Amino acid sequence: MSERLSALDVSFLYMETPTTAMHVGSVARFAPPDDEPVDYEALCALVSRRIAQVPRYRQKVRWVPGHLANPVWVDDEDFDITYHVRRSALPKPGTDDQLRALVGRLQARPLDRARPLWEIYLVEGLADGRFAIITKTHHAMVDGISAVDIGTLLLDPSPTPREDPEDSWVPRPEPSGIGLVAGAITDTLRRPTAVIDTVRTSAGDARQLAGRALGTLGGIAAVARTSLRSAPITPLNATIGEQRRFGMAATSLDDYKRIRKTHGGTVNDVVLATVAGALRIWLLTRGEAVVPSTTVRAMVPVSVRTQDQAGDLGNRVSSYFVDLPVGEPSPAVRLHQVSYAMKGHKDSGQSVGADALVRLSGFAPPTIHSAAARLASGLTRRLFNVVVTNVPGPQFPLYAAGAQMIDCYPVVPLAKGQAVTIGLTSYNGGVYYGMNADRDSMPDVDVLAGCIEESLGELLASVR
């Protein structure tokens, strides 16, 4: 029997528009392997072996005639690995600017709903013999307590790839239209309330449904009630188009730890203070008025996993609205203000409950970025200006087909009215920022990326 999409999952299919593609992605750069280069055929073979562990990646969405029920996942009888794993190359000299431009173009394109909702690009021609892997996965694909991101499937903790189980997958025949209707009627008789959710989403009320689902299980409603003031008016909120730009900033995790050791707080506090300083510098470069009271409200999903929970399936997540003090000229004072605000959120309990989020959609590494986009899409732009996601990653090298991953930058999709999202991931001693931006309203996303490094430098100067 085919598995039916949940009301929340299907809401993100309905919410998707040409300007708000609902997929999460990443771009990772790799050093060339010691023996022979990673070629396209080898990557296809690796992906083919690995997706046998996650059947969802060979399934597509089938809609029920008349929208009598939510759509179902069905096996793609014509599954073609070469469609989903693609090949691209940068022209010489293969610069970072060229790679960022390619990422922006690829991430702007919506996924083909007639096929499984994911894509991987092998990008050759980077300088020094390196290559990159760009991923795109729809939110409906990464939902679920046992979900695994497509990029994670490719990675190993050593240059020698792990042994994969034999793939015995045989696609089940797709149900007919009559079969889909019969299944919808059966499910409706078992769970009559499903009809209400189906009608709401098919009637175009998907955003309200997503917000309601998140709010009832988490603390979003409480947060909204306490955030009586609308988010400040900033260039971070704009009418967005279909095209994207992508910015990247690479920093050292040790720098954040040094700053935390001197000033107190958490590494995440230092990250937010760095973002606050970067936004301050960026606004000034635009000639915007920045006064001591100027703030930017960020929605900040954070991991609250403890060492005792390290083996738990799924991440534990909380989310806060934080007014970043971009008007404060002192980097040390900005950090203390951010630490105080974050501590106040934690003490008051005005956050999206971690356990509630796990029950809602269960976040398997590294899909907290996807969680942020889900939350942002279900909420009004009046509540916040920007999404900032910080996902801790492994502090040891990872490999794909024997090639070591150098760095990895998340691509968090834009919600309606959001000009840029800021995602960052720590990995093997580095902290890597990925800024997904609207092409027209954020032509200076590379300036913002440079401001990240400048802001961190200001905080380091306060340590010295």
N, C-alpha and C positions, 0 to 999 in steps of 0.2 A: 504494500500500500504506500502511495506517495506521501511524503511529509509536507504538511501545509505550512506556509510562512505565517509567523506570528503577526498580530496586528501592528506591533512596532516595526517589524522588518518591512512589511509591505508599505507602511507609511512612508518609508524612505524611498521607495520606488515611486510613489505618487508625488512626493515632494520634489523629486528631481526635475529640474528645468534646464534649458540650455545654459543658463548662467550659474546654476548651482548643482554641478555634478556631485553625486553622493558616493564618491570612492575615496579611499585613503591610499596613500602610496609612500614610496621611499626611493631614494637614490643612494646606492652604495658604490664606492670605488674600491678596486682590488689591485693589488700588486701582481705582476705576472708570475705564474708558478715557476718553480726551479727547472722542471723537466720540459714539458711541452705546453704550448699555449692552450688556453681554454677556447674551444671553437664552438660554433653554433650547434653542430650536431651533438657534441658532448653535453652541452647544456640542455638540449631537448631530451636527451636520454636520461639525464639526472632528474629533471622535472617529472618525466614520465614515471620513473621509479618511485619518487617521493610522494606524488599525489595519490598513489595507491593507498596511503595511510589516511587520506582525507577524501572520502568519496564525493563530498560536496563540490570539489573542484572539477568534477566531470558531470555535474548536473546543471540544468538550466531551469528557468522559470516558465511554467505554463499557466496561462490565465484561464479562469473558469468562465465559460460562456455566460453572458449576462451579469457578470460580477456577482454571482450568487454566493460566492465564498471567496476567501483569500486564495491567491494562486498557490501552486504546489511546486515542489522540487521534483524534477523527473530526470532520469539518466539521458544524457545526450548521445543518442545512437550514432550520430555522425561526428563524434568528438574528434577533433584534429589538433594535435599538440602543436603543430607548426603554425596554426592560427594564433594561439595564445602565447607562444614563445617566439618573439620576433627579433629581428636583427637590424641594427643601425650602426652607423659609423660617423665619426666627426671628421670634417676635412682638416688637413694639416693647418696649424700645428697641434690641434686637439687641446685647446685651452679650457680653463674652468669656465670662462665666459661662454664659450660655445656649448659646453655641457649644460650650464644653467638655462640657456636659451632653449635647448632641446627638451629639457625637463618641463619647462613651462608649456611648450607646444603639446607634448604628449599628455600631460596631466589635464589639459583643457578639453581633450576629446572625451566624450562620454563613452561608456562601455556598450558593446552590442548586446541588447537584451535578448536576442535570439540565440545566444550562446552562453556558456558559463561565464560568470561576471568577473573575469580577471585577465590580466595581461602581464607579461614579463618582456623586457627589452634588454638584449645584450648589446651594449654600446662599445664598439671598438674604436681604435684610433686616438685614444687619449695619449698625452705626452708621456714619455718614459716607458712606453710599452704597457701602460695600465689599461684596464677596461672598467666599465661600470655596468651595474644591473639596476634597471628602473622597474619598479613594480606598481601595479594598480589593482586594487581589490574593492569591490562594492561592499558597502556596510552590511547589506543583507547576507553577504558571504561570510563575514568575520564575526557575526553574532553567534552566541551560544557558549555554554560553559566549556565545551570541548573544542572550540574553534582554534585553528592554527593559521597564522598569517602565512601567505604563500612564500614570502621572503625567508621566514624562519625555516621552512622545509629544506631550503637549499644549504643551510649552514651547518658546519661540523666544528667541534672543538679542536680538531687536529687536521693536518694536511691530508691524512688518509681518510677518505670518505667512509662512513659507517656502512655496515652491511644492510641492505634493504630486503624486506620479505618479498617473496615471489608474488608477482601481480597476477591474480586470477580473475580480474574484473571482467564481467560480462554484462553489458547494459541491459537493463530491463526494458521491455517495449513501452513506448509512451502510451498513456491512456488516451482513449478516444474522447471526443467532445461529450458523448453520452456518458462515458465513464466518469469524466470530471464532474458533470452535473449530478450523477448519482452519488458520488463521493461527497459532494457539497451538501446534498440533502441529508445524507447519513450523519455527517458531522454536525449539521444544524440541529437535528433531532437530539443528538447527544449533548450539545452545548448551545442552547438557544441564544445566549447573549452574544455569540459570535456574529450573528446577523447584524447586530447594532454596530459593531466595530467595522464590519465589511461595508455597510451603507455609509458610515462616516468617512471612511477612507476613499471609497469610490466616488463620493460626492464632492471630493476636493477638500475635505476638512482634515487632511492628514497631519498638518502641522499642529493643529489643536490636539489631535489624538496623541501624537508623539509627546507633546508637552504634558498632557494629562497623564499618560502612562509613566513618564519619568517622575512627575510631581507626586503621584500617589504613592509610589514605592520609595522615593527618595525624599530629600528635604528641600526640593526646589521651591515648592509653594511657600514654605516658611521663609526661605531666603528672599523670595519676591516680596513678601509682606514687609520684611524688615528693610528692604531697599526702596524706601519711599521716594528717594530722589532719583530722577532719571539720570542715566549715564551722561557725562559731559559731552558737549558737541565738539567733535574733533575730526580731522581729515581721515581718521581710521574708519569712519562710517560713511559709505557712499553708495550710490547706485552702481552696481557692478555689471560688467559685460561677460562675454563668453571666454575671452582670451586671458591667459595668465602669464605672469613673470615669476621667476623663482630666484630667491636669494639664499646664500649659504655663508655661515660664519663658523670657523673652527677655533675652539679655545681649549685650555688645559684644565682638567679636573683638579689638579694640585693647586691651581690659583684660587679656585673657589674654597678649597679646604683651608688654605692659608688665611684667607679673608675671614672665614667662619671662626677659625681658631682665635683670631685677634678680636673680632667684634661680637662673637657669640651668634646665637640663632642656628639655623640649619643651612645646608647647602642649597636647598630650594629657596630659602630667603635670599641668599646671595644671588641666585639666578634671577629672581624677581627684581631685586635692586639693580642688577645689571640691565635688565630690560627697561626698568623705569628710567635709568640714566640714558640709555640708548634712545628711548622715545623723546626724552628732553632734548638731546642733541639734535635728533632728526627734526623735531618741530621747529627748533631754532634755525636750522638750515633752510626750512621752508618759509621763514619769516613770520611764523605764527607767534601770537602773543603768549608768552609764558611768564606767569606771575607766581609768587610764592604759594598761592592757593590752587594752582593748576593741578588737576589730577586726570588720570586715565584709568577707567575701570576695566579690570581684566577678569575674565572667568578662568579659573585656574584649577583644573583637575589634578590631584596629586595622589601618589601611591602612599598608602598607610600600612603596607605590609611590614610585619616585624620579622625578626630572625626566626622566631618559633613557627612562623607561617610560611617559611621559605619553600616548603614542599607542597603547599596547598595548590590545588588546581584553580587557576583564575587569579587575577590581581584583586587587591582590596583598594578601593578608590574612594576618595572624597573630593568634593569640588567646592571652591570658594569664590565669592566675588570680592576682589581686592582693589581698593582705590590706590593706584600707584602714585606716589608723590613726585611727579615729574617737575613740579615747580620748585622743589628743594634743591638749591645749588650744591650743597655738600654731599658727596657720595656716602660718607660714613653716616650722616644723619638720615639719608634716604634708606640705608640698610636698617638702621634701628627702627625707623617708622614702619617699614615693611615687616620686620620681625614682630613688632608689637601688634600690627594688624592681623598677621597670621595666627599669632598666639591667641588673640581675642576670638578669632573665628573658631579655633579648636576648643577653647574653653567654653564658648557659648553653645556649641553644638549646632550653630546655624550653617550647616553644610549639607551636601547631598550625602546621605548615609552610605558608608562603604558597603555594608552587608546588603543594603537595599539595592545598590547598583549591581552587585554580584548576582542577586536573585533575579534582577530584571534581565540582564543580558550576559552576565559572566564574562569577564575580560581575561582572555588568555594572552600571554605576552606575544607580541608587543602591541596590543590593540587598545591601549588607553588613549592613544591619539584618536582612534575611531570613536571612542566614548566621548571625547571632547566635541567632536563634530556633531555627534548625535545630540548632545545637550544643547549646543549652540543653535542647531537647526530647530529645536523644539521651543526655543525661548525667543522673546522679542528683542530686537536690537536696542530697545530703549533701556534694557537692563545692564548692558555692558558694551565696551568699545572694541575689545580684542580678546581672542582666545590665546592663552599661553599654556602649552602642554609640556610637561617635563617627565620623561620616561627613563628611569635608571636602566642601564643595560649592563651586560657582563664586562668585567674589568680584565678580560683576557682575550687573546686574539681568536677570531673565528675564520673559517675557511669555506670556500665554495669550490668544489672540484679541484681542491689542492691549492687554490689561490687565496692568499690572506686578504681579508677585508681591511682596508685602511681606515675608512670612516663611513658613516651612514647618516643621512639626513632625512628626517621625516617630511612628508608632504601631507599636511592637514587641509582638507577642503574648506572652502569658504561658505559661510552661511549667507543668506540674503542680507544685503546691507553692510557686510563686513569686507573692508578693503584688503585686509591681510590677516593671516593666521601665523602664529609663531610656535613652531614645534621644536623640541630639542631632545636629543638622546645622548646619554653618556655611554661611552664604549672604550675600553682598553686605554684608559687614562685621558681620554678626550671628551669634550662636551661639544656637540655638533648641532647648530641651529639651522633649521630649514624654514624659510619664509615664503609661503605661497600667497601670491598677491594678484589682485586684479590689474590687468595690463594698463588700462587707461588711467585709473585713479592712483596707481602706485608705480609711476615710471622710475621712481628713485628707490626701489626696493634694495638695490645694491648699496645705496647710501646708508639705509637702515642697517644693513648687514655690517657695514664698516663701523657704524655707531655702536654696535654690540661690543666689538673689540676695544673701541675707545673707552666705553663706559667701564668695562672690566679693568682696563688699565688705570682708570681713576681710582677705583676701589683698591687696586694693588698699591697705588701710591700712598693711600692712607695707611696701609699696613707698614710700609717702609718708614 
